Amino acid sequence: MLGMCRGRRKFLAASLTLLFVPAITWIYLFAGSFEDGKPVSLSPVESQPHSPRYTATSQRERESLEVRMREVEEENRALRKQLSLVQSRGLAHRRGNHSKTYSMEEGTGDSENLRAGIVAGNSSECGQQPAVEKCETIHVAIVCAGYNASRDVVTLVKSVLFHRRNPLHFHLIADAIAKQILATLFQTWMVPAVRIDFYDADELKSEVSWIPNKHYSGIYGLMKLVLTKTLPANLERVIVLDTDITFATDIAELWAVFHKFKGQQVLGLVENQSDWYLGNLWKNHRPWPALGRGYNTGVILLLLDKLRKMKWEQMWRLTAERELMSMLSTSLADQDIFNAVIKQNPFLVYQLPCFWNVQLSDHTRSEQCYRDVSDLKVIHWNSPKKLRVKNKHVEFFRNLYLTFLEYDGNLLRRELFGCPSEADVNSENLQKQLSELDEDDMCYEFRRERFTVHRTHLYFLHYEYESTPDNTDVTLVAQLSMDRKSVVQLDLANTKKALIVPAFETLRYRLSFPKSKAELLSMLDMGTLFTFRYHVWTKGHAPTNFAKWRTATTPYRVEWEADFEPYVVVRRDCPEYDRRFVGFGWNKVAHIMELDAQEYEFTVLPNAYMIHMPHAPSFDITKFRSNKQYRICLKTLKEEFQQDMSRRYGFAALKYLTAENNS
């Protein structure tokens, strides 16, 4: 297929060149060269003004010829420009350049007909896609339910944002869990020219719950069937994606394929790349009916307006009811029903090239979809095994996926220049705050971080929570164990207490965590454990008074000292961390100082403890150790914080400045 595409490109370029030759030759024969803006005659006879043949008639003919010559020259200029465009695009495709152009330059005269011919000639899958307007919004629908799906969809969205050049509108069919997580995520992400709408998946359950489904996606795997009813009535078309998709190109290329639909084609799908629907995978394997190999529904182009007119709801329901009488349940969720409908109505499908859904699962024909990296468009991990599937290029695909998984989403907050966008209050406030900073300040990056809104992904892992009736529930902001018998007894809800969890550390990468205080003390005596940072930063935890803790059976109070930074349990209405301290240095110290200034009691828990495990130095502590400028800026921020403390707490804050000077 690729060879045919390249052959057609060469033929097109050759055809354009042949068009140029007679036109340029005509200009050469009839125009010659120009001097001082006057045409130079091409005939020895015409060069003699007193020749009998040099009449008024020939003068008019000559003037007419000059006008026509200029017109042809303009046409050829447009043709040359068009040829350059076609050739450069062909070269870009061969080099795997994903920065495609989706509109063609305007021409004049006969070049318009040529341009129309080029678009028509490229109607095959290997040619240029029809135009997608610069600021046209691309609509994407995704069914996303639960904690795992909320993680997967973020990786998918990052891959789309990385390549995109158009505004995006995501329609997320989400359950309560995913909506809570993703609403917070996108609100804090603040990506320009991206709109998010949620649709309650729980309300749609009744629409599909009558269909028994054996697929691991469960009831949510059937909800793509009801998108015509779920999405807004004025939405004409949408790209539907599974959450286990990774884009390797601009999604506008896929959106442009809608222009190729003809007649009653309303579904854009890629052929299934496994033998599932051929029914030959094992003895007595009986799949749902499908046309040939069937189609995979991980990537779907839906023409919603036409589907509604065709009464899609009744169509798929009647088909599902008929097939379930013999099949009893679906094995591949919505995909079985889509294929059964298509089997009866093949005219509904526009078959997408398989590079729009390279299906990575065991025993597929996916390797036939690409010959080079530049051929890949969409990668689909459509197997319960996900990243562990068998494919000779799986390492490449896995690395591509991991690249987007670990990619800093904040880097995708880029503007789409020239496209109007809805005003975002949070973004405007942020820009206003940043504009008030002095960019020449050597600590500008530190000060900027204070106002930066970081993406927040709630409940990254599965989380179950039931609040306690006595309001003694606790949110942990670090990995630690805690004595909960203390929160109640010390009346934390009604008093200003900071409960200190004594901290220890080990230099061993493997440790059997002590199950009791007695076991911890034994490990401390044997040198397996140490009090936290005793050999590097003793002042940070010394006020905890570890000697007293060894024998303590009840909570005891300690006093604040300079540089004290214990791990504490506090009420949720306590002072927040000062956001000027980011990275390494003084964030916990400043927080404990603020608690002390607000007269919190520091109470050490006698039977609670936490252990710090060894790990590689963080990027920020490396900068602190190696970058003098970093340390200077941190010192400047400390001084500013202490000045702020003096303004807020007056004479009572003097002890902090005195303690700092004496330390």
Disulfide bonds with the S-S distance in Angstrom:
Cys135-Cys419 2.11
Cys354-Cys369 2.24
Cys443-Cys633 2.28
